[in-house]
Amino acid sequence: MYDIEAKITLIKSYEKDLGKHKPVSSGYRPAHLIRDDYLTTGEHHYYDDVILMPGETVMGTITFISLEAYPRTLWIGKVIRIQEASRIVGYAEVTQIFNELLRKQD
């Protein structure tokens, strides 16, 4: 079960502390800054099983772990930072929320 659909962008590495040098594929499991004070792991699935190259943007889904630690923190249009340890490698802009536990209440 996927938690969200997102427009996922992988930053091309121009500096040693930012971006990624190598492509990724479905099954990639980076950290996501879901709140300003909380990183969680999420597994990516890219539509049509494309290979996401640094500098590109694709549509896909993300399945997170430990949802009960950050309920009601997402909304359509929210941009989530994607990281490998402290290195920022990309961004995910939420386009759909499938798991209601994550949907922010008005």
Contact map, one row per residue, 1 for C-alpha under 8 A:
1110000000000000000000000000000000000000000000000000000000000010000000000000000000000000000000000000000000
1111100000000000000000000000000000000000000000000000000000001110000000000000000000000000000000000110000000
1111100000000000000000000000000000000000000000000000000000001111000000000000000000000000000000001110010000
0111110000000000000000000000000000000000000000000000000000001110000000000000000000000000000001111110000000
0111111000000000000000000000000000000000000000000000000000111100000000000000000000000000000001111100000000
0001111100000000000000000000000000000000000000000000000000111100000000000000000000000000000111110000000000
0000111110000000000000000000000000000000000000000000000011110000000000000000000000000000000111100000000000
0000011111000000000000000000000000000000000000000000000011110000000000000000000000000000011110000000000000
0000001111100000000000000000000000000000000000000000001111000000000000000000000000000000011100000000000000
0000000111110000001100000000000000000000000000000001111110000000000000000000000000000000111000000000000000
0000000011111000011100000000000000000000000000000000011100000000000000000000000000000000111000000000000000
0000000001111100001110000000000000000000000000000000011000000000000000000000000000000000100000000000000000
0000000000111111011110000000000000000000000000000000010000000000000000000000000000000000000000000000000000
0000000000011111011000000000000000000000000000000000000000000000000000000000000000000000000000000000000000
0000000000001111111000000000000000000000000000000000000000000000000000000000000000000000000000000000000000
0000000000001111111000000000000000000000000000000000000000000000000000000000000000000000000000000000000000
0000000000000011111000000000000000000000000000000000000000000000000000000000000000000011000000000000000000
0000000000101111111100000000000000000000000000000000000000000000000000000000000000000011100000000000000000
0000000001111111111110000000000000000000000000000000010000000000000000000000000000000011110000000000000000
0000000001111000011111100000000000000000000000000000010000000000000000000000000000000000100000000000000000
0000000000011000001111100000000000000000000000000000010000000000000000000000000000000000000000000000000000
0000000000000000000111110000000000000000000000000000110000000000000000000000000000000000000000000000000000
0000000000000000000111111000000000000000000000000011110000000000000000000000000000000000000000000000000000
0000000000000000000001111101000000000000000000000011100000000000000000000000000000000000000000000000000000
0000000000000000000000111111000000000000000011001111000000000000000000000000000000000000000000000000000000
0000000000000000000000011111000000000000001111001110000000000000000000000000000000000000000000000000000000
0000000000000000000000001111100000000000001110000000000000000000000000000000000000000000000000000000000000
0000000000000000000000011111110000000000001110000000000000000000000000000000000000000000000000000000000000
0000000000000000000000000011111000000000111100000000000000000000000000000000000000000000000000000000000000
0000000000000000000000000001111100000000111000000000000000000000000000000000000001110000000000000000000000
0000000000000000000000000000111110000011110000000000000000000000000000000000000001111000000000000000000000
0000000000000000000000000000011111000011110000000000000000000000000000000000000111100000000000000000000000
0000000000000000000000000000001111111111000000000000000000000000000000000000000111100000000000000000000000
0000000000000000000000000000000111110111000000000000000000000000000001001100000110000000000000000000000000
0000000000000000000000000000000011111110000000000000000000000000000001001000000000000000000000000000000000
0000000000000000000000000000000011111100000000000000000000000000000000000000000000000000000000000000000000
0000000000000000000000000000000010111110000000000000000000000000000000000000000000000000000000000000000000
0000000000000000000000000000000011111111000000000000000000000000000001000000000000000000000000000000000000
0000000000000000000000000000001111101111100000000000000000000000000000000000000000000000000000000000000000
0000000000000000000000000000001111000111110000000000000000000001110000000000000000000000000000000000000000
0000000000000000000000000000111100000011111000000000000000000001100000000000000000000000000000000000000000
0000000000000000000000000000111100000001111100000000000000000111100000000000000000000000000000000000000000
0000000000000000000000000111110000000000111110000000000000000111000000000000000000000000000000000000000000
0000000000000000000000000111100000000000011111000000000000011110000000000000000000000000000000000000000000
0000000000000000000000001111000000000000001111101000000000011100000000000000000000000000000000000000000000
0000000000000000000000001100000000000000000111111111000001111000000000000000000000000000000000000000000000
0000000000000000000000000000000000000000000011111100000001111000000000000000000000000000000000000000000000
0000000000000000000000000000000000000000000001111100000000000000000000000000000000000000000000000000000000
0000000000000000000000001100000000000000000011111110000000000000000000000000000000000000000000000000000000
0000000000000000000000001100000000000000000001111111000000000000000000000000000000000000000000000000000000
0000000000000000000000111100000000000000000001001111100000000000000000000000000000000000000000000000000000
0000000001000000000000111000000000000000000001000111110111000000000000000000000000000000000000000000000000
0000000001000000000001110000000000000000000000000011111100000000000000000000000000000000000000000000000000
0000000001111000001111100000000000000000000000000001111100000000000000000000000000000000000000000000000000
0000000011110000000000000000000000000000000000000000111110000000000000000000000000000000000000000000000000
0000000011100000000000000000000000000000000000000001111111000000000000000000000000000000000000000000000000
0000001111000000000000000000000000000000000000000001001111100000000000000000000000000000000000000000000000
0000001110000000000000000000000000000000000001100001000111110000000000000000000000000000000000000000000000
0000111100000000000000000000000000000000000001100000000011111000000000000000000000000000000000000000000000
0000111100000000000000000000000000000000000111100000000001111100000000000000000000000000000000000000000000
0111110000000000000000000000000000000000000111100000000000111110000000000000000000000000000000000000000000
0111110000000000000000000000000000000000011110000000000000011111000000000000000000000000000000000000000000
1111000000000000000000000000000000000000011100000000000000001111100000000000000000000000000000000000000000
0010000000000000000000000000000000000001111000000000000000000111111000000000000000000000000000000000000000
0000000000000000000000000000000000000001110000000000000000000011111000000000000000000000000000000000000000
0000000000000000000000000000000000000001000000000000000000000001111111000000000000000000000000000000000000
0000000000000000000000000000000000000000000000000000000000000001111111100000000000000000000000000000110000
0000000000000000000000000000000000000000000000000000000000000000011111100000000000000000000000000000100000
0000000000000000000000000000000000000000000000000000000000000000011111100000000000000000000000000000000000
0000000000000000000000000000000001100100000000000000000000000000011111111000000000000000000000000000010000
0000000000000000000000000000000000000000000000000000000000000000001111111000000000000000000000000000111100
0000000000000000000000000000000000000000000000000000000000000000000001111100000000000000000000000001111110
0000000000000000000000000000000001100000000000000000000000000000000001111110000000000000000000000000011100
0000000000000000000000000000000001000000000000000000000000000000000000011111010000000000000001001000011100
0000000000000000000000000000000000000000000000000000000000000000000000001111110000000000000001001000001100
0000000000000000000000000000000000000000000000000000000000000000000000000111110000000000000011111000000000
0000000000000000000000000000000000000000000000000000000000000000000000000011111000000000000011100000000000
0000000000000000000000000000000000000000000000000000000000000000000000000111111100000000000011000000000000
0000000000000000000000000000000000000000000000000000000000000000000000000000111110000000001111000000000000
0000000000000000000000000000000111000000000000000000000000000000000000000000011111000000001111000000000000
0000000000000000000000000000000111000000000000000000000000000000000000000000001111100001011100000000000000
0000000000000000000000000000011110000000000000000000000000000000000000000000000111110001111100000000000000
0000000000000000000000000000011110000000000000000000000000000000000000000000000011111111110000000000000000
0000000000000000000000000000011000000000000000000000000000000000000000000000000001111111100000000000000000
0000000000000000000000000000001000000000000000000000000000000000000000000000000000111110000000000000000000
0000000000000000000000000000000000000000000000000000000000000000000000000000000000111111000000000000000000
0000000000000000111000000000000000000000000000000000000000000000000000000000000000111111100000000000000000
0000000000000000111000000000000000000000000000000000000000000000000000000000000011110111110000000000000000
0000000001110000011100000000000000000000000000000000000000000000000000000000000001110011111000000000000000
0000000111100000001000000000000000000000000000000000000000000000000000000000000011100001111100000000000000
0000000111100000000000000000000000000000000000000000000000000000000000000000001111000000111110000000000000
0000011110000000000000000000000000000000000000000000000000000000000000000000001111000000011111000000000000
0000011100000000000000000000000000000000000000000000000000000000000000000001111100000000001111100000000000
0001111000000000000000000000000000000000000000000000000000000000000000000111111100000000000111111000000000
0001111000000000000000000000000000000000000000000000000000000000000000000001100000000000000011111000000000
0001110000000000000000000000000000000000000000000000000000000000000000000001000000000000000001111100000000
0011100000000000000000000000000000000000000000000000000000000000000000000111000000000000000001111111011000
0111100000000000000000000000000000000000000000000000000000000000000000000000000000000000000000011111000000
0111000000000000000000000000000000000000000000000000000000000000000000000000000000000000000000001111111000
0000000000000000000000000000000000000000000000000000000000000000000000010000000000000000000000001111111000
0000000000000000000000000000000000000000000000000000000000000000001100110000000000000000000000000011111000
0010000000000000000000000000000000000000000000000000000000000000001001111100000000000000000000001011111100
0000000000000000000000000000000000000000000000000000000000000000000000111110000000000000000000001011111110
0000000000000000000000000000000000000000000000000000000000000000000000111110000000000000000000000000011111
0000000000000000000000000000000000000000000000000000000000000000000000010000000000000000000000000000001111
0000000000000000000000000000000000000000000000000000000000000000000000000000000000000000000000000000000111
